[in-house]
Amino acid sequence: MLVHWLPPCAGKIKLNTDGCWYLSNRKVGFGGIFRDDKGEWILGYYGKPVCKTSLVVEIWGIC
């Protein structure tokens, strides 16, 4: 399956986020990236939340 990024409308910024929680070793993390309509990087972030559930990790990716 080919995955590709679709840019936002002209003059807009897009935020892509993700969170990950591994049940086997209890490792968690989240991150996100802001890009403009040309795909240029504006800002990125990542982190490791204290609470370790898959839902909380996904929400932290957005927050």
PDB file with SEQRES, HELIX, SHEET and CRYST1 records, atoms N, CA, C and O in Angstrom:
SEQRES   1 A   63  MET LEU VAL HIS TRP LEU PRO PRO CYS ALA GLY LYS ILE          
SEQRES   2 A   63  LYS LEU ASN THR ASP GLY CYS TRP TYR LEU SER ASN ARG          
SEQRES   3 A   63  LYS VAL GLY PHE GLY GLY ILE PHE ARG ASP ASP LYS GLY          
SEQRES   4 A   63  GLU TRP ILE LEU GLY TYR TYR GLY LYS PRO VAL CYS LYS          
SEQRES   5 A   63  THR SER LEU VAL VAL GLU ILE TRP GLY ILE CYS                  
HELIX    1 AA1 SER A   54  ILE A   62  1                                   9    
SHEET    1 AA1 3 ILE A  13  TRP A  21  0                                        
SHEET    2 AA1 3 VAL A  28  ASP A  36 -1                                        
SHEET    3 AA1 3 TRP A  41  GLY A  47 -1                                        
CRYST1    1.000    1.000    1.000  90.00  90.00  90.00 P 1           1          
ATOM      1  N   MET A   1       0.838  -1.179   0.000  1.00  0.00           N  
ATOM      2  CA  MET A   1       0.000   0.000   0.000  1.00  0.00           C  
ATOM      3  C   MET A   1       0.884   1.243   0.000  1.00  0.00           C  
ATOM      4  O   MET A   1       1.763   1.382   0.850  1.00  0.00           O  
ATOM      5  N   LEU A   2       0.659   2.119  -0.924  1.00  0.00           N  
ATOM      6  CA  LEU A   2       1.407   3.370  -1.029  1.00  0.00           C  
ATOM      7  C   LEU A   2       0.738   4.429  -0.161  1.00  0.00           C  
ATOM      8  O   LEU A   2      -0.464   4.668  -0.280  1.00  0.00           O  
ATOM      9  N   VAL A   3       1.511   5.058   0.703  1.00  0.00           N  
ATOM     10  CA  VAL A   3       0.997   6.107   1.579  1.00  0.00           C  
ATOM     11  C   VAL A   3       1.615   7.424   1.137  1.00  0.00           C  
ATOM     12  O   VAL A   3       2.820   7.501   0.897  1.00  0.00           O  
ATOM     13  N   HIS A   4       0.798   8.450   1.030  1.00  0.00           N  
ATOM     14  CA  HIS A   4       1.327   9.754   0.656  1.00  0.00           C  
ATOM     15  C   HIS A   4       0.590  10.841   1.435  1.00  0.00           C  
ATOM     16  O   HIS A   4      -0.525  10.634   1.916  1.00  0.00           O  
ATOM     17  N   TRP A   5       1.220  11.973   1.547  1.00  0.00           N  
ATOM     18  CA  TRP A   5       0.697  13.104   2.295  1.00  0.00           C  
ATOM     19  C   TRP A   5      -0.040  14.042   1.352  1.00  0.00           C  
ATOM     20  O   TRP A   5       0.450  14.354   0.267  1.00  0.00           O  
ATOM     21  N   LEU A   6      -1.212  14.486   1.766  1.00  0.00           N  
ATOM     22  CA  LEU A   6      -1.974  15.441   0.975  1.00  0.00           C  
ATOM     23  C   LEU A   6      -1.846  16.819   1.609  1.00  0.00           C  
ATOM     24  O   LEU A   6      -2.141  16.975   2.794  1.00  0.00           O  
ATOM     25  N   PRO A   7      -1.419  17.809   0.861  1.00  0.00           N  
ATOM     26  CA  PRO A   7      -1.252  19.152   1.426  1.00  0.00           C  
ATOM     27  C   PRO A   7      -2.589  19.819   1.712  1.00  0.00           C  
ATOM     28  O   PRO A   7      -3.607  19.463   1.118  1.00  0.00           O  
ATOM     29  N   PRO A   8      -2.586  20.794   2.628  1.00  0.00           N  
ATOM     30  CA  PRO A   8      -3.807  21.555   2.885  1.00  0.00           C  
ATOM     31  C   PRO A   8      -4.059  22.551   1.750  1.00  0.00           C  
ATOM     32  O   PRO A   8      -3.234  22.695   0.848  1.00  0.00           O  
ATOM     33  N   CYS A   9      -5.186  23.224   1.802  1.00  0.00           N  
ATOM     34  CA  CYS A   9      -5.500  24.265   0.820  1.00  0.00           C  
ATOM     35  C   CYS A   9      -4.466  25.385   0.900  1.00  0.00           C  
ATOM     36  O   CYS A   9      -3.819  25.564   1.933  1.00  0.00           O  
ATOM     37  N   ALA A  10      -4.311  26.133  -0.181  1.00  0.00           N  
ATOM     38  CA  ALA A  10      -3.346  27.236  -0.235  1.00  0.00           C  
ATOM     39  C   ALA A  10      -3.562  28.201   0.932  1.00  0.00           C  
ATOM     40  O   ALA A  10      -4.688  28.593   1.235  1.00  0.00           O  
ATOM     41  N   GLY A  11      -2.457  28.571   1.575  1.00  0.00           N  
ATOM     42  CA  GLY A  11      -2.503  29.513   2.682  1.00  0.00           C  
ATOM     43  C   GLY A  11      -2.837  28.890   4.026  1.00  0.00           C  
ATOM     44  O   GLY A  11      -2.920  29.603   5.026  1.00  0.00           O  
ATOM     45  N   LYS A  12      -3.029  27.577   4.075  1.00  0.00           N  
ATOM     46  CA  LYS A  12      -3.381  26.889   5.318  1.00  0.00           C  
ATOM     47  C   LYS A  12      -2.192  26.079   5.840  1.00  0.00           C  
ATOM     48  O   LYS A  12      -1.221  25.853   5.118  1.00  0.00           O  
ATOM     49  N   ILE A  13      -2.278  25.649   7.090  1.00  0.00           N  
ATOM     50  CA  ILE A  13      -1.268  24.805   7.729  1.00  0.00           C  
ATOM     51  C   ILE A  13      -1.935  23.506   8.144  1.00  0.00           C  
ATOM     52  O   ILE A  13      -3.086  23.505   8.579  1.00  0.00           O  
ATOM     53  N   LYS A  14      -1.209  22.393   8.010  1.00  0.00           N  
ATOM     54  CA  LYS A  14      -1.743  21.089   8.376  1.00  0.00           C  
ATOM     55  C   LYS A  14      -0.943  20.498   9.524  1.00  0.00           C  
ATOM     56  O   LYS A  14       0.285  20.593   9.550  1.00  0.00           O  
ATOM     57  N   LEU A  15      -1.644  19.886  10.476  1.00  0.00           N  
ATOM     58  CA  LEU A  15      -1.015  19.191  11.594  1.00  0.00           C  
ATOM     59  C   LEU A  15      -1.263  17.704  11.435  1.00  0.00           C  
ATOM     60  O   LEU A  15      -2.409  17.271  11.318  1.00  0.00           O  
ATOM     61  N   ASN A  16      -0.190  16.915  11.429  1.00  0.00           N  
ATOM     62  CA  ASN A  16      -0.283  15.461  11.438  1.00  0.00           C  
ATOM     63  C   ASN A  16       0.263  14.977  12.776  1.00  0.00           C  
ATOM     64  O   ASN A  16       1.338  15.402  13.202  1.00  0.00           O  
ATOM     65  N   THR A  17      -0.482  14.081  13.446  1.00  0.00           N  
ATOM     66  CA  THR A  17      -0.064  13.582  14.751  1.00  0.00           C  
ATOM     67  C   THR A  17      -0.106  12.061  14.776  1.00  0.00           C  
ATOM     68  O   THR A  17      -0.752  11.426  13.943  1.00  0.00           O  
ATOM     69  N   ASP A  18       0.593  11.495  15.744  1.00  0.00           N  
ATOM     70  CA  ASP A  18       0.534  10.057  15.964  1.00  0.00           C  
ATOM     71  C   ASP A  18       0.973   9.752  17.378  1.00  0.00           C  
ATOM     72  O   ASP A  18       1.772  10.479  17.969  1.00  0.00           O  
ATOM     73  N   GLY A  19       0.450   8.686  17.905  1.00  0.00           N  
ATOM     74  CA  GLY A  19       0.859   8.177  19.202  1.00  0.00           C  
ATOM     75  C   GLY A  19       1.066   6.686  19.099  1.00  0.00           C  
ATOM     76  O   GLY A  19       0.455   6.024  18.260  1.00  0.00           O  
ATOM     77  N   CYS A  20       1.914   6.161  19.937  1.00  0.00           N  
ATOM     78  CA  CYS A  20       2.229   4.737  19.876  1.00  0.00           C  
ATOM     79  C   CYS A  20       2.358   4.179  21.286  1.00  0.00           C  
ATOM     80  O   CYS A  20       2.956   4.807  22.160  1.00  0.00           O  
ATOM     81  N   TRP A  21       1.795   3.002  21.499  1.00  0.00           N  
ATOM     82  CA  TRP A  21       1.864   2.327  22.792  1.00  0.00           C  
ATOM     83  C   TRP A  21       2.112   0.852  22.528  1.00  0.00           C  
ATOM     84  O   TRP A  21       1.299   0.184  21.889  1.00  0.00           O  
ATOM     85  N   TYR A  22       3.236   0.346  23.019  1.00  0.00           N  
ATOM     86  CA  TYR A  22       3.591  -1.058  22.840  1.00  0.00           C  
ATOM     87  C   TYR A  22       3.227  -1.832  24.097  1.00  0.00           C  
ATOM     88  O   TYR A  22       3.802  -1.603  25.161  1.00  0.00           O  
ATOM     89  N   LEU A  23       2.278  -2.744  23.975  1.00  0.00           N  
ATOM     90  CA  LEU A  23       1.823  -3.536  25.103  1.00  0.00           C  
ATOM     91  C   LEU A  23       2.941  -4.416  25.661  1.00  0.00           C  
ATOM     92  O   LEU A  23       3.055  -4.580  26.875  1.00  0.00           O  
ATOM     93  N   SER A  24       3.758  -4.978  24.785  1.00  0.00           N  
ATOM     94  CA  SER A  24       4.784  -5.935  25.221  1.00  0.00           C  
ATOM     95  C   SER A  24       5.825  -5.333  26.159  1.00  0.00           C  
ATOM     96  O   SER A  24       6.243  -5.994  27.109  1.00  0.00           O  
ATOM     97  N   ASN A  25       6.250  -4.103  25.918  1.00  0.00           N  
ATOM     98  CA  ASN A  25       7.295  -3.508  26.767  1.00  0.00           C  
ATOM     99  C   ASN A  25       6.854  -2.204  27.437  1.00  0.00           C  
ATOM    100  O   ASN A  25       7.660  -1.544  28.093  1.00  0.00           O  
ATOM    101  N   ARG A  26       5.579  -1.828  27.277  1.00  0.00           N  
ATOM    102  CA  ARG A  26       5.000  -0.639  27.912  1.00  0.00           C  
ATOM    103  C   ARG A  26       5.662   0.676  27.505  1.00  0.00           C  
ATOM    104  O   ARG A  26       5.576   1.655  28.247  1.00  0.00           O  
ATOM    105  N   LYS A  27       6.316   0.721  26.353  1.00  0.00           N  
ATOM    106  CA  LYS A  27       6.911   1.970  25.866  1.00  0.00           C  
ATOM    107  C   LYS A  27       5.841   2.785  25.155  1.00  0.00           C  
ATOM    108  O   LYS A  27       5.005   2.243  24.432  1.00  0.00           O  
ATOM    109  N   VAL A  28       5.881   4.107  25.372  1.00  0.00           N  
ATOM    110  CA  VAL A  28       4.891   5.007  24.778  1.00  0.00           C  
ATOM    111  C   VAL A  28       5.579   6.227  24.190  1.00  0.00           C  
ATOM    112  O   VAL A  28       6.699   6.566  24.571  1.00  0.00           O  
ATOM    113  N   GLY A  29       4.911   6.872  23.277  1.00  0.00           N  
ATOM    114  CA  GLY A  29       5.428   8.115  22.711  1.00  0.00           C  
ATOM    115  C   GLY A  29       4.406   8.746  21.784  1.00  0.00           C  
ATOM    116  O   GLY A  29       3.476   8.085  21.321  1.00  0.00           O  
ATOM    117  N   PHE A  30       4.588  10.021  21.523  1.00  0.00           N  
ATOM    118  CA  PHE A  30       3.697  10.733  20.620  1.00  0.00           C  
ATOM    119  C   PHE A  30       4.494  11.808  19.897  1.00  0.00           C  
ATOM    120  O   PHE A  30       5.602  12.156  20.304  1.00  0.00           O  
ATOM    121  N   GLY A  31       3.923  12.326  18.830  1.00  0.00           N  
ATOM    122  CA  GLY A  31       4.581  13.397  18.100  1.00  0.00           C  
ATOM    123  C   GLY A  31       3.646  14.010  17.084  1.00  0.00           C  
ATOM    124  O   GLY A  31       2.551  13.508  16.828  1.00  0.00           O  
ATOM    125  N   GLY A  32       4.102  15.104  16.515  1.00  0.00           N  
ATOM    126  CA  GLY A  32       3.318  15.783  15.503  1.00  0.00           C  
ATOM    127  C   GLY A  32       4.197  16.703  14.680  1.00  0.00           C  
ATOM    128  O   GLY A  32       5.315  17.038  15.071  1.00  0.00           O  
ATOM    129  N   ILE A  33       3.674  17.105  13.539  1.00  0.00           N  
ATOM    130  CA  ILE A  33       4.404  18.004  12.655  1.00  0.00           C  
ATOM    131  C   ILE A  33       3.413  18.953  11.975  1.00  0.00           C  
ATOM    132  O   ILE A  33       2.347  18.544  11.517  1.00  0.00           O  
ATOM    133  N   PHE A  34       3.794  20.219  11.925  1.00  0.00           N  
ATOM    134  CA  PHE A  34       3.033  21.237  11.193  1.00  0.00           C  
ATOM    135  C   PHE A  34       3.746  21.495   9.875  1.00  0.00           C  
ATOM    136  O   PHE A  34       4.958  21.707   9.847  1.00  0.00           O  
ATOM    137  N   ARG A  35       2.979  21.475   8.768  1.00  0.00           N  
ATOM    138  CA  ARG A  35       3.541  21.771   7.449  1.00  0.00           C  
ATOM    139  C   ARG A  35       2.621  22.719   6.701  1.00  0.00           C  
ATOM    140  O   ARG A  35       1.409  22.727   6.913  1.00  0.00           O  
ATOM    141  N   ASP A  36       3.212  23.517   5.824  1.00  0.00           N  
ATOM    142  CA  ASP A  36       2.412  24.456   5.034  1.00  0.00           C  
ATOM    143  C   ASP A  36       1.873  23.781   3.778  1.00  0.00           C  
ATOM    144  O   ASP A  36       2.056  22.580   3.584  1.00  0.00           O  
ATOM    145  N   ASP A  37       1.208  24.560   2.928  1.00  0.00           N  
ATOM    146  CA  ASP A  37       0.586  24.011   1.724  1.00  0.00           C  
ATOM    147  C   ASP A  37       1.580  23.531   0.672  1.00  0.00           C  
ATOM    148  O   ASP A  37       1.192  22.881  -0.299  1.00  0.00           O  
ATOM    149  N   LYS A  38       2.847  23.844   0.860  1.00  0.00           N  
ATOM    150  CA  LYS A  38       3.888  23.348  -0.057  1.00  0.00           C  
ATOM    151  C   LYS A  38       4.615  22.134   0.516  1.00  0.00           C  
ATOM    152  O   LYS A  38       5.516  21.584  -0.118  1.00  0.00           O  
ATOM    153  N   GLY A  39       4.217  21.720   1.720  1.00  0.00           N  
ATOM    154  CA  GLY A  39       4.848  20.575   2.370  1.00  0.00           C  
ATOM    155  C   GLY A  39       6.072  20.950   3.178  1.00  0.00           C  
ATOM    156  O   GLY A  39       6.781  20.071   3.667  1.00  0.00           O  
ATOM    157  N   GLU A  40       6.333  22.241   3.327  1.00  0.00           N  
ATOM    158  CA  GLU A  40       7.503  22.699   4.076  1.00  0.00           C  
ATOM    159  C   GLU A  40       7.268  22.560   5.578  1.00  0.00           C  
ATOM    160  O   GLU A  40       6.197  22.900   6.081  1.00  0.00           O  
ATOM    161  N   TRP A  41       8.278  22.058   6.289  1.00  0.00           N  
ATOM    162  CA  TRP A  41       8.225  21.877   7.734  1.00  0.00           C  
ATOM    163  C   TRP A  41       8.146  23.238   8.416  1.00  0.00           C  
ATOM    164  O   TRP A  41       8.896  24.152   8.074  1.00  0.00           O  
ATOM    165  N   ILE A  42       7.242  23.372   9.375  1.00  0.00           N  
ATOM    166  CA  ILE A  42       7.111  24.592  10.165  1.00  0.00           C  
ATOM    167  C   ILE A  42       7.549  24.318  11.598  1.00  0.00           C  
ATOM    168  O   ILE A  42       8.390  25.035  12.142  1.00  0.00           O  
ATOM    169  N   LEU A  43       6.985  23.289  12.205  1.00  0.00           N  
ATOM    170  CA  LEU A  43       7.258  22.969  13.595  1.00  0.00           C  
ATOM    171  C   LEU A  43       6.977  21.496  13.831  1.00  0.00           C  
ATOM    172  O   LEU A  43       6.026  20.945  13.277  1.00  0.00           O  
ATOM    173  N   GLY A  44       7.796  20.860  14.646  1.00  0.00           N  
ATOM    174  CA  GLY A  44       7.582  19.472  15.030  1.00  0.00           C  
ATOM    175  C   GLY A  44       7.736  19.325  16.528  1.00  0.00           C  
ATOM    176  O   GLY A  44       8.379  20.152  17.174  1.00  0.00           O  
ATOM    177  N   TYR A  45       7.156  18.286  17.083  1.00  0.00           N  
ATOM    178  CA  TYR A  45       7.261  18.024  18.520  1.00  0.00           C  
ATOM    179  C   TYR A  45       7.131  16.530  18.792  1.00  0.00           C  
ATOM    180  O   TYR A  45       6.643  15.774  17.952  1.00  0.00           O  
ATOM    181  N   TYR A  46       7.570  16.121  19.963  1.00  0.00           N  
ATOM    182  CA  TYR A  46       7.429  14.732  20.396  1.00  0.00           C  
ATOM    183  C   TYR A  46       7.490  14.695  21.916  1.00  0.00           C  
ATOM    184  O   TYR A  46       7.911  15.660  22.554  1.00  0.00           O  
ATOM    185  N   GLY A  47       7.073  13.589  22.483  1.00  0.00           N  
ATOM    186  CA  GLY A  47       7.120  13.478  23.931  1.00  0.00           C  
ATOM    187  C   GLY A  47       6.761  12.092  24.407  1.00  0.00           C  
ATOM    188  O   GLY A  47       6.461  11.195  23.619  1.00  0.00           O  
ATOM    189  N   LYS A  48       6.800  11.940  25.711  1.00  0.00           N  
ATOM    190  CA  LYS A  48       6.512  10.680  26.368  1.00  0.00           C  
ATOM    191  C   LYS A  48       5.595  10.970  27.550  1.00  0.00           C  
ATOM    192  O   LYS A  48       6.060  11.478  28.569  1.00  0.00           O  
ATOM    193  N   PRO A  49       4.290  10.657  27.441  1.00  0.00           N  
ATOM    194  CA  PRO A  49       3.361  10.961  28.527  1.00  0.00           C  
ATOM    195  C   PRO A  49       3.584  10.061  29.741  1.00  0.00           C  
ATOM    196  O   PRO A  49       4.154   8.975  29.637  1.00  0.00           O  
ATOM    197  N   VAL A  50       3.125  10.535  30.878  1.00  0.00           N  
ATOM    198  CA  VAL A  50       3.260   9.762  32.121  1.00  0.00           C  
ATOM    199  C   VAL A  50       2.271   8.600  32.129  1.00  0.00           C  
ATOM    200  O   VAL A  50       2.640   7.472  32.457  1.00  0.00           O  
ATOM    201  N   CYS A  51       1.030   8.868  31.773  1.00  0.00           N  
ATOM    202  CA  CYS A  51      -0.005   7.834  31.750  1.00  0.00           C  
ATOM    203  C   CYS A  51       0.209   6.954  30.522  1.00  0.00           C  
ATOM    204  O   CYS A  51       0.429   7.467  29.425  1.00  0.00           O  
ATOM    205  N   LYS A  52       0.146   5.651  30.693  1.00  0.00           N  
ATOM    206  CA  LYS A  52       0.509   4.759  29.594  1.00  0.00           C  
ATOM    207  C   LYS A  52      -0.668   3.927  29.099  1.00  0.00           C  
ATOM    208  O   LYS A  52      -0.730   2.720  29.335  1.00  0.00           O  
ATOM    209  N   THR A  53      -1.592   4.576  28.417  1.00  0.00           N  
ATOM    210  CA  THR A  53      -2.657   3.870  27.717  1.00  0.00           C  
ATOM    211  C   THR A  53      -2.679   4.365  26.279  1.00  0.00           C  
ATOM    212  O   THR A  53      -2.254   5.485  25.998  1.00  0.00           O  
ATOM    213  N   SER A  54      -3.170   3.540  25.379  1.00  0.00           N  
ATOM    214  CA  SER A  54      -3.158   3.923  23.967  1.00  0.00           C  
ATOM    215  C   SER A  54      -3.999   5.164  23.697  1.00  0.00           C  
ATOM    216  O   SER A  54      -3.602   6.001  22.887  1.00  0.00           O  
ATOM    217  N   LEU A  55      -5.142   5.305  24.349  1.00  0.00           N  
ATOM    218  CA  LEU A  55      -5.991   6.468  24.144  1.00  0.00           C  
ATOM    219  C   LEU A  55      -5.310   7.751  24.617  1.00  0.00           C  
ATOM    220  O   LEU A  55      -5.345   8.765  23.920  1.00  0.00           O  
ATOM    221  N   VAL A  56      -4.699   7.712  25.787  1.00  0.00           N  
ATOM    222  CA  VAL A  56      -4.020   8.901  26.324  1.00  0.00           C  
ATOM    223  C   VAL A  56      -2.864   9.312  25.417  1.00  0.00           C  
ATOM    224  O   VAL A  56      -2.651  10.505  25.196  1.00  0.00           O  
ATOM    225  N   VAL A  57      -2.124   8.357  24.896  1.00  0.00           N  
ATOM    226  CA  VAL A  57      -0.996   8.673  24.013  1.00  0.00           C  
ATOM    227  C   VAL A  57      -1.488   9.348  22.737  1.00  0.00           C  
ATOM    228  O   VAL A  57      -0.874  10.313  22.281  1.00  0.00           O  
ATOM    229  N   GLU A  58      -2.562   8.871  22.162  1.00  0.00           N  
ATOM    230  CA  GLU A  58      -3.120   9.493  20.956  1.00  0.00           C  
ATOM    231  C   GLU A  58      -3.606  10.912  21.253  1.00  0.00           C  
ATOM    232  O   GLU A  58      -3.389  11.822  20.453  1.00  0.00           O  
ATOM    233  N   ILE A  59      -4.253  11.102  22.383  1.00  0.00           N  
ATOM    234  CA  ILE A  59      -4.730  12.440  22.754  1.00  0.00           C  
ATOM    235  C   ILE A  59      -3.569  13.384  22.979  1.00  0.00           C  
ATOM    236  O   ILE A  59      -3.632  14.537  22.553  1.00  0.00           O  
ATOM    237  N   TRP A  60      -2.497  12.931  23.641  1.00  0.00           N  
ATOM    238  CA  TRP A  60      -1.316  13.763  23.834  1.00  0.00           C  
ATOM    239  C   TRP A  60      -0.705  14.196  22.500  1.00  0.00           C  
ATOM    240  O   TRP A  60      -0.173  15.300  22.384  1.00  0.00           O  
ATOM    241  N   GLY A  61      -0.782  13.327  21.504  1.00  0.00           N  
ATOM    242  CA  GLY A  61      -0.285  13.684  20.176  1.00  0.00           C  
ATOM    243  C   GLY A  61      -1.011  14.873  19.604  1.00  0.00           C  
ATOM    244  O   GLY A  61      -0.414  15.681  18.892  1.00  0.00           O  
ATOM    245  N   ILE A  62      -2.291  14.997  19.902  1.00  0.00           N  
ATOM    246  CA  ILE A  62      -3.092  16.124  19.426  1.00  0.00           C  
ATOM    247  C   ILE A  62      -2.859  17.365  20.289  1.00  0.00           C  
ATOM    248  O   ILE A  62      -2.724  18.474  19.772  1.00  0.00           O  
ATOM    249  N   CYS A  63      -2.813  17.166  21.605  1.00  0.00           N  
ATOM    250  CA  CYS A  63      -2.646  18.308  22.526  1.00  0.00           C  
ATOM    251  C   CYS A  63      -1.282  18.934  22.385  1.00  0.00           C  
ATOM    252  O   CYS A  63      -0.972  19.901  23.079  1.00  0.00           O  
TER     253      CYS A  63                                                      
END                                                                             
